[in-house]
Amino acid sequence: MSRRRNRKSVGYSPRIIVIFLLSFCASGSASEARPPQQTWHLPDAAVEALHNLYSGNSAAASSVALRLQTDFPNDPLGYVIEGEVRWWRVYCTSLEYHFNFLEIKRLPHVAKDDPDLALASKAISLAEERLTEKESAPMHLYAGMGYALRARLMDLHGDHGGTARAGVRAREHFLRAKELDPLLADADFGLGLYNYYVDTLSGIARALRFFMGIPGGSKKDGVRQLEHAIASGEMTAAEARFYLAINLRTYDREYERAASLLEPLVRDFPQNPVFTLMLANMNSLLNRKEKAEGLFLSAGSMDIADSSCSARVKEIAAAGKAKLREVHTDSPH
Protein backbone atom coordinates (compact mmCIF):
# COMPACT_ATOMS: atom_id res chain seq x y z
CA MET A 1 0.00 0.00 0.00
CA SER A 2 2.73 2.44 0.93
CA ARG A 3 4.66 1.47 -2.21
CA ARG A 4 1.71 2.51 -4.41
CA ARG A 5 1.42 5.86 -2.59
CA ASN A 6 5.12 6.58 -3.06
CA ARG A 7 4.99 5.80 -6.77
CA LYS A 8 2.01 8.10 -7.16
CA SER A 9 3.64 10.92 -5.23
CA VAL A 10 6.83 11.04 -7.36
CA GLY A 11 5.32 10.09 -10.74
CA TYR A 12 3.78 12.12 -13.56
CA SER A 13 0.28 11.72 -14.89
CA PRO A 14 -0.12 10.51 -18.49
CA ARG A 15 -1.63 13.88 -19.41
CA ILE A 16 1.45 15.81 -18.16
CA ILE A 17 3.77 13.48 -20.05
CA VAL A 18 1.80 13.99 -23.27
CA ILE A 19 1.87 17.77 -22.84
CA PHE A 20 5.62 17.68 -22.20
CA LEU A 21 6.26 15.57 -25.28
CA LEU A 22 4.07 17.74 -27.45
CA SER A 23 5.81 20.90 -26.27
CA PHE A 24 9.20 19.33 -26.91
CA CYS A 25 8.20 18.26 -30.40
CA ALA A 26 6.74 21.68 -31.13
CA SER A 27 9.92 23.45 -30.03
CA GLY A 28 12.01 21.02 -32.06
CA SER A 29 9.88 21.59 -35.15
CA ALA A 30 10.20 25.36 -34.77
CA SER A 31 13.96 25.03 -34.50
CA GLU A 32 14.13 22.85 -37.60
CA ALA A 33 11.87 25.22 -39.52
CA ARG A 34 14.05 28.25 -38.70
CA PRO A 35 16.57 28.70 -41.54
CA PRO A 36 20.20 28.40 -40.41
CA GLN A 37 22.31 31.53 -40.40
CA GLN A 38 25.95 32.01 -41.38
CA THR A 39 28.30 32.55 -38.46
CA TRP A 40 30.21 35.52 -39.93
CA HIS A 41 29.03 39.05 -40.62
CA LEU A 42 30.87 41.96 -42.22
CA PRO A 43 31.86 44.65 -39.69
CA ASP A 44 29.93 47.93 -39.88
CA ALA A 45 33.01 49.91 -40.91
CA ALA A 46 33.56 47.60 -43.87
CA VAL A 47 29.89 47.92 -44.88
CA GLU A 48 30.30 51.70 -44.80
CA ALA A 49 33.48 51.57 -46.89
CA LEU A 50 31.95 49.36 -49.58
CA HIS A 51 28.81 51.51 -49.74
CA ASN A 52 31.00 54.59 -50.26
CA LEU A 53 33.00 52.78 -52.93
CA TYR A 54 30.01 51.66 -54.97
CA SER A 55 28.37 55.06 -54.50
CA GLY A 56 31.29 56.62 -56.35
CA ASN A 57 33.04 58.07 -53.30
CA SER A 58 36.32 56.19 -53.46
CA ALA A 59 38.12 58.72 -51.24
CA ALA A 60 35.73 58.05 -48.35
CA ALA A 61 36.00 54.29 -48.93
CA SER A 62 39.80 54.48 -48.90
CA SER A 63 39.72 56.55 -45.71
CA VAL A 64 37.74 53.87 -43.89
CA ALA A 65 40.02 51.14 -45.23
CA LEU A 66 43.11 52.98 -43.98
CA ARG A 67 41.47 53.49 -40.60
CA LEU A 68 40.81 49.75 -40.37
CA GLN A 69 44.47 49.10 -41.18
CA THR A 70 45.57 51.49 -38.42
CA ASP A 71 43.16 50.18 -35.81
CA PHE A 72 43.65 46.49 -36.70
CA PRO A 73 47.13 46.19 -38.29
CA ASN A 74 47.12 42.39 -38.22
CA ASP A 75 43.68 42.05 -39.80
CA PRO A 76 43.61 41.68 -43.60
CA LEU A 77 40.14 43.18 -44.04
CA GLY A 78 41.34 46.79 -44.33
CA TYR A 79 43.81 45.74 -47.04
CA VAL A 80 41.17 43.71 -48.89
CA ILE A 81 38.88 46.74 -49.00
CA GLU A 82 41.66 49.09 -50.08
CA GLY A 83 42.46 46.58 -52.82
CA GLU A 84 38.85 46.78 -54.00
CA VAL A 85 39.04 50.60 -54.05
CA ARG A 86 42.21 50.51 -56.13
CA TRP A 87 40.78 47.85 -58.46
CA TRP A 88 37.70 49.89 -59.33
CA ARG A 89 39.88 52.93 -60.02
CA VAL A 90 41.94 50.82 -62.42
CA TYR A 91 38.72 49.49 -63.95
CA CYS A 92 37.42 53.00 -64.58
CA THR A 93 40.64 54.36 -66.07
CA SER A 94 41.13 51.28 -68.28
CA LEU A 95 37.72 51.30 -69.96
CA GLU A 96 37.64 51.17 -73.75
CA TYR A 97 35.43 49.92 -76.58
CA HIS A 98 36.28 46.62 -78.19
CA PHE A 99 33.97 46.64 -81.20
CA ASN A 100 30.57 47.19 -79.54
CA PHE A 101 31.53 45.89 -76.10
CA LEU A 102 32.70 48.19 -73.33
CA GLU A 103 35.63 46.42 -71.64
CA ILE A 104 38.89 47.11 -69.83
CA LYS A 105 42.01 47.19 -71.95
CA ARG A 106 45.11 45.13 -71.30
CA LEU A 107 47.96 47.03 -69.68
CA PRO A 108 51.77 46.63 -69.98
CA HIS A 109 53.53 43.85 -68.08
CA VAL A 110 53.07 44.36 -64.36
CA ALA A 111 56.13 45.51 -62.41
CA LYS A 112 57.28 43.53 -59.40
CA ASP A 113 56.89 46.61 -57.19
CA ASP A 114 53.39 47.43 -58.47
CA PRO A 115 51.53 48.97 -55.49
CA ASP A 116 48.22 47.26 -56.30
CA LEU A 117 49.94 43.89 -56.47
CA ALA A 118 51.76 44.64 -53.21
CA LEU A 119 48.44 45.40 -51.56
CA ALA A 120 47.01 42.05 -52.68
CA SER A 121 50.12 40.30 -51.34
CA LYS A 122 49.74 42.10 -48.00
CA ALA A 123 46.13 40.94 -47.63
CA ILE A 124 47.13 37.38 -48.53
CA SER A 125 50.08 37.23 -46.14
CA LEU A 126 48.11 38.62 -43.19
CA ALA A 127 45.21 36.23 -43.77
CA GLU A 128 47.43 33.18 -44.18
CA GLU A 129 49.45 34.14 -41.10
CA ARG A 130 46.25 34.32 -39.06
CA LEU A 131 45.22 30.94 -40.47
CA THR A 132 48.38 29.35 -39.07
CA GLU A 133 47.27 30.55 -35.63
CA LYS A 134 43.60 29.59 -35.91
CA GLU A 135 41.63 28.43 -38.90
CA SER A 136 38.41 30.32 -39.64
CA ALA A 137 36.05 30.89 -42.55
CA PRO A 138 36.54 34.71 -42.61
CA MET A 139 40.33 34.40 -42.88
CA HIS A 140 39.99 31.93 -45.75
CA LEU A 141 37.54 34.37 -47.36
CA TYR A 142 39.99 37.27 -47.02
CA ALA A 143 42.87 35.16 -48.36
CA GLY A 144 40.69 34.12 -51.28
CA MET A 145 39.77 37.75 -51.98
CA GLY A 146 43.46 38.66 -51.93
CA TYR A 147 44.31 35.94 -54.44
CA ALA A 148 41.29 36.91 -56.56
CA LEU A 149 42.59 40.49 -56.71
CA ARG A 150 46.02 39.16 -57.68
CA ALA A 151 44.40 37.06 -60.44
CA ARG A 152 42.53 40.06 -61.83
CA LEU A 153 45.70 42.17 -61.85
CA MET A 154 47.69 39.41 -63.53
CA ASP A 155 44.99 39.03 -66.19
CA LEU A 156 44.88 42.80 -66.71
CA HIS A 157 48.61 42.77 -67.43
CA GLY A 158 48.48 39.68 -69.65
CA ASP A 159 50.23 37.27 -67.27
CA HIS A 160 48.15 34.16 -67.97
CA GLY A 161 50.28 31.82 -65.86
CA GLY A 162 50.12 34.17 -62.89
CA THR A 163 46.37 34.54 -63.36
CA ALA A 164 45.88 30.76 -63.34
CA ARG A 165 48.05 30.17 -60.27
CA ALA A 166 46.36 32.94 -58.28
CA GLY A 167 42.92 31.75 -59.37
CA VAL A 168 43.60 28.20 -58.19
CA ARG A 169 44.86 29.44 -54.80
CA ALA A 170 41.79 31.66 -54.45
CA ARG A 171 39.55 28.68 -55.23
CA GLU A 172 41.24 26.59 -52.53
CA HIS A 173 40.61 29.24 -49.89
CA PHE A 174 37.01 29.83 -50.95
CA LEU A 175 36.29 26.10 -50.88
CA ARG A 176 37.73 25.77 -47.38
CA ALA A 177 35.74 28.81 -46.23
CA LYS A 178 32.57 27.08 -47.43
CA GLU A 179 33.53 23.88 -45.63
CA LEU A 180 33.87 25.79 -42.37
CA ASP A 181 30.77 27.93 -42.95
CA PRO A 182 28.51 26.37 -45.63
CA LEU A 183 26.25 29.43 -45.68
CA LEU A 184 29.05 31.91 -46.42
CA ALA A 185 27.62 33.39 -49.61
CA ASP A 186 30.56 35.71 -50.18
CA ALA A 187 32.79 32.69 -50.81
CA ASP A 188 30.39 31.73 -53.61
CA PHE A 189 31.34 34.95 -55.39
CA GLY A 190 34.89 33.74 -55.94
CA LEU A 191 33.86 30.16 -56.68
CA GLY A 192 31.22 31.36 -59.11
CA LEU A 193 33.67 33.49 -61.08
CA TYR A 194 36.18 30.64 -61.19
CA ASN A 195 33.62 28.10 -62.40
CA TYR A 196 32.20 30.46 -65.01
CA TYR A 197 35.54 31.56 -66.46
CA VAL A 198 37.13 28.12 -66.54
CA ASP A 199 34.12 26.72 -68.39
CA THR A 200 34.40 29.43 -71.08
CA LEU A 201 38.04 28.72 -71.96
CA SER A 202 38.91 28.00 -75.57
CA GLY A 203 39.94 24.52 -76.70
CA ILE A 204 43.65 25.36 -76.53
CA ALA A 205 43.29 26.89 -73.10
CA ARG A 206 41.36 23.82 -71.92
CA ALA A 207 44.22 21.60 -73.04
CA LEU A 208 46.72 23.80 -71.21
CA ARG A 209 44.48 23.73 -68.13
CA PHE A 210 44.57 19.94 -68.19
CA PHE A 211 48.37 19.78 -68.44
CA MET A 212 48.83 22.46 -65.75
CA GLY A 213 46.55 20.57 -63.37
CA ILE A 214 44.05 23.43 -63.05
CA PRO A 215 40.68 22.21 -61.71
CA GLY A 216 37.75 22.38 -64.12
CA GLY A 217 34.59 24.39 -63.69
CA SER A 218 30.92 24.49 -64.64
CA LYS A 219 29.27 27.62 -66.02
CA LYS A 220 25.92 26.45 -64.67
CA ASP A 221 27.38 26.09 -61.18
CA GLY A 222 29.11 29.44 -61.59
CA VAL A 223 25.85 31.24 -62.38
CA ARG A 224 24.13 29.57 -59.43
CA GLN A 225 26.93 30.55 -57.06
CA LEU A 226 27.03 34.13 -58.30
CA GLU A 227 23.25 34.36 -57.86
CA HIS A 228 23.67 33.14 -54.28
CA ALA A 229 26.29 35.83 -53.65
CA ILE A 230 23.94 38.45 -55.12
CA ALA A 231 21.07 37.33 -52.90
CA SER A 232 22.94 36.77 -49.63
CA GLY A 233 26.47 38.15 -49.86
CA GLU A 234 27.46 40.85 -47.40
CA MET A 235 30.76 41.80 -49.00
CA THR A 236 30.36 40.86 -52.65
CA ALA A 237 26.68 41.20 -53.58
CA ALA A 238 27.15 44.27 -55.81
CA GLU A 239 30.33 42.93 -57.41
CA ALA A 240 28.74 39.54 -58.08
CA ARG A 241 25.79 41.24 -59.78
CA PHE A 242 28.11 43.35 -61.92
CA TYR A 243 30.35 40.51 -63.06
CA LEU A 244 27.50 38.12 -63.75
CA ALA A 245 25.99 40.78 -66.02
CA ILE A 246 29.30 41.32 -67.82
CA ASN A 247 29.84 37.59 -68.28
CA LEU A 248 26.33 37.00 -69.61
CA ARG A 249 26.87 39.81 -72.12
CA THR A 250 30.37 38.79 -73.19
CA TYR A 251 30.14 35.00 -73.33
CA ASP A 252 26.44 34.25 -73.75
CA ARG A 253 25.10 37.36 -75.52
CA GLU A 254 22.24 37.52 -73.01
CA TYR A 255 21.90 41.30 -73.22
CA GLU A 256 18.39 41.50 -71.78
CA ARG A 257 19.27 39.49 -68.70
CA ALA A 258 22.52 41.42 -68.29
CA ALA A 259 20.66 44.74 -68.41
CA SER A 260 18.14 43.56 -65.81
CA LEU A 261 21.03 42.66 -63.48
CA LEU A 262 22.66 46.07 -63.86
CA GLU A 263 19.52 48.17 -63.42
CA PRO A 264 19.35 47.74 -59.60
CA LEU A 265 23.02 48.77 -59.34
CA VAL A 266 22.39 51.99 -61.26
CA ARG A 267 19.26 52.66 -59.21
CA ASP A 268 21.02 52.07 -55.87
CA PHE A 269 24.33 53.72 -56.83
CA PRO A 270 23.42 56.48 -59.32
CA GLN A 271 26.79 58.23 -58.94
CA ASN A 272 28.82 55.17 -59.95
CA PRO A 273 30.03 55.91 -63.51
CA VAL A 274 31.12 52.34 -64.30
CA PHE A 275 27.72 50.87 -63.49
CA THR A 276 25.95 53.57 -65.52
CA LEU A 277 28.25 53.21 -68.53
CA MET A 278 27.83 49.44 -68.56
CA LEU A 279 24.05 49.70 -68.44
CA ALA A 280 24.23 52.22 -71.28
CA ASN A 281 26.29 49.71 -73.26
CA MET A 282 23.71 46.97 -72.62
CA ASN A 283 20.88 49.20 -73.84
CA SER A 284 22.92 50.15 -76.88
CA LEU A 285 23.36 46.47 -77.73
CA LEU A 286 19.60 46.03 -77.32
CA ASN A 287 19.09 48.95 -79.75
CA ARG A 288 17.35 51.00 -77.06
CA LYS A 289 19.01 54.16 -78.29
CA GLU A 290 17.05 56.73 -76.32
CA LYS A 291 17.62 54.99 -72.99
CA ALA A 292 21.27 54.35 -73.81
CA GLU A 293 21.85 58.00 -74.74
CA GLY A 294 20.28 59.17 -71.48
CA LEU A 295 22.61 56.91 -69.50
CA PHE A 296 25.68 58.06 -71.45
CA LEU A 297 24.69 61.67 -70.76
CA SER A 298 24.23 60.88 -67.07
CA ALA A 299 27.66 59.25 -66.80
CA GLY A 300 29.39 62.04 -68.71
CA SER A 301 27.93 64.72 -66.44
CA MET A 302 28.90 63.03 -63.14
CA ASP A 303 31.14 64.94 -60.75
CA ILE A 304 34.00 62.46 -60.29
CA ALA A 305 36.78 63.40 -57.87
CA ASP A 306 39.44 61.19 -59.50
CA SER A 307 40.65 63.19 -62.52
CA SER A 308 41.87 60.15 -64.49
CA CYS A 309 38.59 58.31 -64.00
CA SER A 310 36.61 61.45 -64.82
CA ALA A 311 38.48 62.00 -68.07
CA ARG A 312 38.03 58.38 -69.15
CA VAL A 313 34.30 58.41 -68.33
CA LYS A 314 33.76 61.53 -70.44
CA GLU A 315 35.65 59.94 -73.36
CA ILE A 316 33.70 56.69 -73.13
CA ALA A 317 30.35 58.49 -72.79
CA ALA A 318 31.09 60.59 -75.89
CA ALA A 319 32.20 57.50 -77.84
CA GLY A 320 29.10 55.63 -76.71
CA LYS A 321 26.79 58.36 -77.95
CA ALA A 322 28.61 58.37 -81.29
CA LYS A 323 28.21 54.60 -81.57
CA LEU A 324 24.45 54.94 -81.22
CA ARG A 325 24.45 56.37 -84.72
CA GLU A 326 26.22 53.29 -86.07
CA VAL A 327 24.55 50.03 -87.19
CA HIS A 328 25.10 47.34 -84.58
CA THR A 329 25.68 44.09 -86.43
CA ASP A 330 25.96 42.39 -83.02
CA SER A 331 22.51 43.55 -81.94
CA PRO A 332 19.91 40.83 -81.30
CA HIS A 333 17.29 42.87 -83.20
Contacts in CASP RR format, 6 or more apart in sequence:
PFRMAT RR
TARGET T0000
AUTHOR 0000-0000-0000
METHOD contacts of the structure
MODEL  1
MSRRRNRKSVGYSPRIIVIFLLSFCASGSASEARPPQQTWHLPDAAVEAL
HNLYSGNSAAASSVALRLQTDFPNDPLGYVIEGEVRWWRVYCTSLEYHFN
FLEIKRLPHVAKDDPDLALASKAISLAEERLTEKESAPMHLYAGMGYALR
ARLMDLHGDHGGTARAGVRAREHFLRAKELDPLLADADFGLGLYNYYVDT
LSGIARALRFFMGIPGGSKKDGVRQLEHAIASGEMTAAEARFYLAINLRT
YDREYERAASLLEPLVRDFPQNPVFTLMLANMNSLLNRKEKAEGLFLSAG
SMDIADSSCSARVKEIAAAGKAKLREVHTDSPH
12 20 0 8 1.000
36 183 0 8 1.000
37 183 0 8 1.000
38 181 0 8 1.000
38 183 0 8 1.000
38 184 0 8 1.000
38 185 0 8 1.000
38 232 0 8 1.000
39 137 0 8 1.000
39 181 0 8 1.000
39 183 0 8 1.000
40 137 0 8 1.000
40 138 0 8 1.000
40 141 0 8 1.000
40 181 0 8 1.000
40 184 0 8 1.000
41 234 0 8 1.000
42 50 0 8 1.000
42 234 0 8 1.000
42 235 0 8 1.000
43 77 0 8 1.000
45 64 0 8 1.000
45 67 0 8 1.000
45 68 0 8 1.000
46 64 0 8 1.000
46 68 0 8 1.000
46 77 0 8 1.000
46 78 0 8 1.000
46 81 0 8 1.000
46 235 0 8 1.000
47 234 0 8 1.000
48 64 0 8 1.000
49 60 0 8 1.000
49 61 0 8 1.000
49 64 0 8 1.000
49 65 0 8 1.000
49 68 0 8 1.000
49 81 0 8 1.000
49 85 0 8 1.000
50 61 0 8 1.000
50 81 0 8 1.000
50 84 0 8 1.000
50 235 0 8 1.000
50 238 0 8 1.000
52 58 0 8 1.000
52 60 0 8 1.000
52 61 0 8 1.000
52 64 0 8 1.000
53 61 0 8 1.000
53 81 0 8 1.000
53 84 0 8 1.000
53 85 0 8 1.000
53 88 0 8 1.000
54 238 0 8 1.000
54 265 0 8 1.000
54 268 0 8 1.000
54 269 0 8 1.000
54 272 0 8 1.000
54 275 0 8 1.000
55 269 0 8 1.000
55 271 0 8 1.000
55 272 0 8 1.000
56 269 0 8 1.000
56 271 0 8 1.000
56 272 0 8 1.000
56 273 0 8 1.000
56 304 0 8 1.000
57 271 0 8 1.000
57 305 0 8 1.000
58 85 0 8 1.000
58 88 0 8 1.000
58 89 0 8 1.000
58 305 0 8 1.000
58 306 0 8 1.000
59 305 0 8 1.000
61 81 0 8 1.000
61 84 0 8 1.000
61 85 0 8 1.000
62 82 0 8 1.000
62 85 0 8 1.000
64 81 0 8 1.000
65 78 0 8 1.000
65 79 0 8 1.000
65 81 0 8 1.000
65 82 0 8 1.000
65 83 0 8 1.000
65 85 0 8 1.000
66 78 0 8 1.000
66 82 0 8 1.000
68 75 0 8 1.000
68 77 0 8 1.000
68 78 0 8 1.000
68 81 0 8 1.000
69 78 0 8 1.000
69 79 0 8 1.000
69 82 0 8 1.000
72 78 0 8 1.000
74 126 0 8 1.000
74 129 0 8 1.000
74 130 0 8 1.000
75 126 0 8 1.000
75 130 0 8 1.000
76 122 0 8 1.000
76 123 0 8 1.000
76 124 0 8 1.000
76 126 0 8 1.000
76 127 0 8 1.000
76 130 0 8 1.000
76 139 0 8 1.000
76 142 0 8 1.000
76 143 0 8 1.000
76 146 0 8 1.000
77 142 0 8 1.000
78 123 0 8 1.000
79 119 0 8 1.000
79 122 0 8 1.000
79 123 0 8 1.000
79 126 0 8 1.000
80 123 0 8 1.000
80 142 0 8 1.000
80 145 0 8 1.000
80 146 0 8 1.000
80 149 0 8 1.000
82 119 0 8 1.000
83 116 0 8 1.000
83 119 0 8 1.000
83 120 0 8 1.000
83 123 0 8 1.000
83 149 0 8 1.000
84 149 0 8 1.000
84 239 0 8 1.000
86 115 0 8 1.000
86 116 0 8 1.000
86 119 0 8 1.000
87 116 0 8 1.000
87 149 0 8 1.000
87 152 0 8 1.000
87 153 0 8 1.000
88 274 0 8 1.000
89 306 0 8 1.000
89 308 0 8 1.000
89 309 0 8 1.000
90 104 0 8 1.000
90 116 0 8 1.000
90 156 0 8 1.000
91 104 0 8 1.000
91 274 0 8 1.000
92 273 0 8 1.000
92 274 0 8 1.000
92 306 0 8 1.000
92 308 0 8 1.000
92 309 0 8 1.000
92 312 0 8 1.000
92 313 0 8 1.000
93 306 0 8 1.000
93 308 0 8 1.000
93 309 0 8 1.000
93 312 0 8 1.000
94 104 0 8 1.000
94 105 0 8 1.000
94 107 0 8 1.000
94 156 0 8 1.000
94 312 0 8 1.000
95 102 0 8 1.000
95 103 0 8 1.000
95 104 0 8 1.000
95 105 0 8 1.000
95 274 0 8 1.000
95 277 0 8 1.000
95 312 0 8 1.000
95 313 0 8 1.000
95 316 0 8 1.000
96 102 0 8 1.000
96 103 0 8 1.000
96 104 0 8 1.000
96 105 0 8 1.000
96 316 0 8 1.000
97 103 0 8 1.000
97 316 0 8 1.000
97 319 0 8 1.000
97 320 0 8 1.000
97 323 0 8 1.000
98 105 0 8 1.000
99 330 0 8 1.000
100 281 0 8 1.000
100 284 0 8 1.000
100 285 0 8 1.000
100 323 0 8 1.000
100 328 0 8 1.000
100 330 0 8 1.000
101 249 0 8 1.000
101 250 0 8 1.000
101 281 0 8 1.000
102 277 0 8 1.000
102 278 0 8 1.000
102 281 0 8 1.000
102 316 0 8 1.000
103 250 0 8 1.000
104 156 0 8 1.000
106 156 0 8 1.000
106 157 0 8 1.000
106 158 0 8 1.000
107 156 0 8 1.000
107 157 0 8 1.000
108 157 0 8 1.000
109 157 0 8 1.000
109 158 0 8 1.000
109 159 0 8 1.000
110 117 0 8 1.000
110 153 0 8 1.000
110 154 0 8 1.000
110 156 0 8 1.000
110 157 0 8 1.000
110 159 0 8 1.000
114 153 0 8 1.000
116 149 0 8 1.000
116 153 0 8 1.000
117 150 0 8 1.000
117 153 0 8 1.000
119 149 0 8 1.000
120 146 0 8 1.000
120 147 0 8 1.000
120 149 0 8 1.000
120 150 0 8 1.000
120 153 0 8 1.000
121 150 0 8 1.000
123 142 0 8 1.000
123 143 0 8 1.000
123 145 0 8 1.000
123 146 0 8 1.000
123 149 0 8 1.000
124 143 0 8 1.000
124 144 0 8 1.000
124 146 0 8 1.000
124 147 0 8 1.000
124 150 0 8 1.000
126 142 0 8 1.000
127 139 0 8 1.000
127 140 0 8 1.000
127 142 0 8 1.000
127 143 0 8 1.000
127 144 0 8 1.000
127 146 0 8 1.000
127 173 0 8 1.000
128 139 0 8 1.000
128 143 0 8 1.000
130 136 0 8 1.000
130 139 0 8 1.000
131 139 0 8 1.000
131 140 0 8 1.000
131 143 0 8 1.000
135 176 0 8 1.000
135 180 0 8 1.000
136 180 0 8 1.000
137 176 0 8 1.000
137 177 0 8 1.000
137 178 0 8 1.000
137 180 0 8 1.000
137 181 0 8 1.000
137 184 0 8 1.000
137 187 0 8 1.000
138 177 0 8 1.000
140 173 0 8 1.000
140 174 0 8 1.000
140 176 0 8 1.000
140 177 0 8 1.000
140 180 0 8 1.000
140 187 0 8 1.000
141 173 0 8 1.000
141 174 0 8 1.000
141 177 0 8 1.000
141 184 0 8 1.000
141 186 0 8 1.000
141 187 0 8 1.000
141 235 0 8 1.000
143 173 0 8 1.000
144 169 0 8 1.000
144 170 0 8 1.000
144 173 0 8 1.000
144 174 0 8 1.000
144 177 0 8 1.000
144 190 0 8 1.000
145 170 0 8 1.000
145 235 0 8 1.000
146 170 0 8 1.000
147 166 0 8 1.000
147 167 0 8 1.000
147 169 0 8 1.000
147 170 0 8 1.000
147 173 0 8 1.000
148 166 0 8 1.000
148 167 0 8 1.000
148 170 0 8 1.000
148 190 0 8 1.000
148 193 0 8 1.000
150 162 0 8 1.000
150 166 0 8 1.000
150 167 0 8 1.000
150 170 0 8 1.000
151 162 0 8 1.000
151 163 0 8 1.000
151 166 0 8 1.000
151 167 0 8 1.000
151 170 0 8 1.000
154 160 0 8 1.000
154 161 0 8 1.000
154 162 0 8 1.000
154 163 0 8 1.000
154 166 0 8 1.000
155 163 0 8 1.000
164 209 0 8 1.000
164 212 0 8 1.000
164 214 0 8 1.000
167 194 0 8 1.000
168 214 0 8 1.000
168 215 0 8 1.000
170 190 0 8 1.000
170 194 0 8 1.000
171 190 0 8 1.000
171 191 0 8 1.000
171 194 0 8 1.000
171 215 0 8 1.000
174 187 0 8 1.000
174 188 0 8 1.000
174 190 0 8 1.000
174 191 0 8 1.000
174 194 0 8 1.000
175 187 0 8 1.000
175 191 0 8 1.000
177 184 0 8 1.000
177 187 0 8 1.000
178 184 0 8 1.000
178 187 0 8 1.000
178 188 0 8 1.000
178 191 0 8 1.000
181 187 0 8 1.000
183 232 0 8 1.000
185 228 0 8 1.000
185 229 0 8 1.000
185 231 0 8 1.000
185 232 0 8 1.000
185 233 0 8 1.000
185 234 0 8 1.000
185 236 0 8 1.000
186 229 0 8 1.000
186 233 0 8 1.000
186 234 0 8 1.000
186 235 0 8 1.000
186 236 0 8 1.000
188 225 0 8 1.000
188 226 0 8 1.000
188 228 0 8 1.000
188 229 0 8 1.000
188 233 0 8 1.000
188 240 0 8 1.000
189 225 0 8 1.000
189 226 0 8 1.000
189 229 0 8 1.000
189 233 0 8 1.000
189 235 0 8 1.000
189 236 0 8 1.000
189 239 0 8 1.000
189 240 0 8 1.000
190 225 0 8 1.000
190 229 0 8 1.000
190 236 0 8 1.000
191 222 0 8 1.000
191 225 0 8 1.000
192 221 0 8 1.000
192 222 0 8 1.000
192 223 0 8 1.000
192 224 0 8 1.000
192 225 0 8 1.000
192 226 0 8 1.000
192 229 0 8 1.000
193 222 0 8 1.000
193 226 0 8 1.000
193 243 0 8 1.000
194 217 0 8 1.000
194 222 0 8 1.000
195 216 0 8 1.000
195 217 0 8 1.000
195 218 0 8 1.000
195 219 0 8 1.000
195 221 0 8 1.000
195 222 0 8 1.000
195 225 0 8 1.000
196 219 0 8 1.000
196 222 0 8 1.000
196 223 0 8 1.000
196 226 0 8 1.000
196 247 0 8 1.000
196 251 0 8 1.000
197 247 0 8 1.000
198 209 0 8 1.000
198 214 0 8 1.000
198 215 0 8 1.000
198 216 0 8 1.000
198 217 0 8 1.000
199 216 0 8 1.000
199 217 0 8 1.000
199 218 0 8 1.000
199 219 0 8 1.000
199 222 0 8 1.000
200 219 0 8 1.000
200 247 0 8 1.000
200 251 0 8 1.000
201 209 0 8 1.000
209 216 0 8 1.000
219 251 0 8 1.000
223 244 0 8 1.000
226 240 0 8 1.000
226 243 0 8 1.000
226 244 0 8 1.000
227 240 0 8 1.000
227 244 0 8 1.000
229 236 0 8 1.000
229 237 0 8 1.000
229 240 0 8 1.000
230 237 0 8 1.000
230 240 0 8 1.000
230 241 0 8 1.000
230 244 0 8 1.000
230 261 0 8 1.000
231 237 0 8 1.000
233 240 0 8 1.000
238 265 0 8 1.000
238 268 0 8 1.000
238 269 0 8 1.000
241 261 0 8 1.000
241 262 0 8 1.000
241 264 0 8 1.000
241 265 0 8 1.000
242 261 0 8 1.000
242 262 0 8 1.000
242 265 0 8 1.000
242 275 0 8 1.000
242 278 0 8 1.000
244 261 0 8 1.000
245 257 0 8 1.000
245 258 0 8 1.000
245 259 0 8 1.000
245 261 0 8 1.000
245 262 0 8 1.000
245 278 0 8 1.000
245 282 0 8 1.000
246 258 0 8 1.000
246 278 0 8 1.000
248 254 0 8 1.000
248 257 0 8 1.000
248 258 0 8 1.000
248 261 0 8 1.000
249 255 0 8 1.000
249 258 0 8 1.000
249 281 0 8 1.000
249 282 0 8 1.000
249 285 0 8 1.000
253 330 0 8 1.000
253 332 0 8 1.000
255 282 0 8 1.000
255 285 0 8 1.000
255 286 0 8 1.000
255 332 0 8 1.000
256 286 0 8 1.000
256 332 0 8 1.000
258 282 0 8 1.000
259 279 0 8 1.000
259 282 0 8 1.000
259 283 0 8 1.000
259 286 0 8 1.000
262 275 0 8 1.000
262 278 0 8 1.000
262 279 0 8 1.000
262 282 0 8 1.000
263 279 0 8 1.000
265 272 0 8 1.000
265 275 0 8 1.000
265 279 0 8 1.000
266 272 0 8 1.000
266 275 0 8 1.000
266 276 0 8 1.000
266 279 0 8 1.000
266 295 0 8 1.000
269 275 0 8 1.000
270 276 0 8 1.000
270 298 0 8 1.000
271 302 0 8 1.000
271 303 0 8 1.000
273 299 0 8 1.000
273 300 0 8 1.000
273 302 0 8 1.000
273 304 0 8 1.000
273 309 0 8 1.000
273 313 0 8 1.000
276 295 0 8 1.000
276 298 0 8 1.000
276 299 0 8 1.000
276 302 0 8 1.000
277 295 0 8 1.000
277 296 0 8 1.000
277 299 0 8 1.000
277 313 0 8 1.000
277 316 0 8 1.000
277 317 0 8 1.000
279 295 0 8 1.000
280 292 0 8 1.000
280 293 0 8 1.000
280 294 0 8 1.000
280 295 0 8 1.000
280 296 0 8 1.000
280 299 0 8 1.000
280 317 0 8 1.000
280 320 0 8 1.000
281 292 0 8 1.000
281 320 0 8 1.000
283 289 0 8 1.000
283 291 0 8 1.000
283 292 0 8 1.000
283 295 0 8 1.000
284 292 0 8 1.000
284 320 0 8 1.000
284 323 0 8 1.000
284 324 0 8 1.000
284 328 0 8 1.000
285 328 0 8 1.000
285 330 0 8 1.000
285 331 0 8 1.000
285 332 0 8 1.000
286 331 0 8 1.000
286 332 0 8 1.000
286 333 0 8 1.000
287 328 0 8 1.000
287 331 0 8 1.000
287 333 0 8 1.000
289 324 0 8 1.000
292 320 0 8 1.000
292 324 0 8 1.000
293 321 0 8 1.000
293 324 0 8 1.000
296 317 0 8 1.000
296 318 0 8 1.000
296 320 0 8 1.000
296 321 0 8 1.000
296 324 0 8 1.000
297 317 0 8 1.000
297 321 0 8 1.000
299 313 0 8 1.000
299 316 0 8 1.000
299 317 0 8 1.000
300 313 0 8 1.000
300 314 0 8 1.000
300 317 0 8 1.000
300 318 0 8 1.000
302 310 0 8 1.000
302 313 0 8 1.000
304 310 0 8 1.000
304 313 0 8 1.000
END
